[in-house]
Amino acid sequence: MFREKLMHTIAKDYGDSLTEVRRWRYADIMNAVALYRMEDEIIGRAKP
């Protein structure tokens, strides 16, 4: 469930199709998550 929702978000943000994102390796998905976390910290929305 969480992973599927994450893939939808990545597909929307990166402009790829959902089918394409589903082919991503696990490491690529985790890199995208790390980028979201960094963006949150820079913007100041990160939770401690």
N, C-alpha and C positions, 0 to 999 in steps of 0.2 A: 504494500500500500504506500508506504513512505517513499520507497524507491521509484514507484510509478509516478507519484506526484512530483518528485524531484526531476524525473526525466521530462515531464511536461514543461516544467519551469525552464530547464536547460534548453529544450527545443525552442521555446518561445524567445529566450534571451539570445541564443546563438543563431537564430534564424534557420536552424536545421529542421528537417522533418523528424517527427517522433520515431519513425522507422529507423532513420539514420542514427539517432541518439541511442536507440536500443542496441545498436551494434557496437557502441563504444565499449572499450575495456573498462573494467572496474576502476582502474587507476585514473582514467580520464574523468570519470564521474567524480571521484574524490578530489581531483584538482579543481573542478568546477566548484565544488562545495567550499574548498579552501579559498577560492577567489571571492565567493559570496561573503565568507567570514571577514576577509580583509576589507572588502568594501564597507561592511557594517562597522568595522572598527574605525575606518577613515572617516566615515560619515558621523560616527558617534552613536550609532543605534545598538551597538553590541551590548549584550547583557553580560555582567561580570560572572 
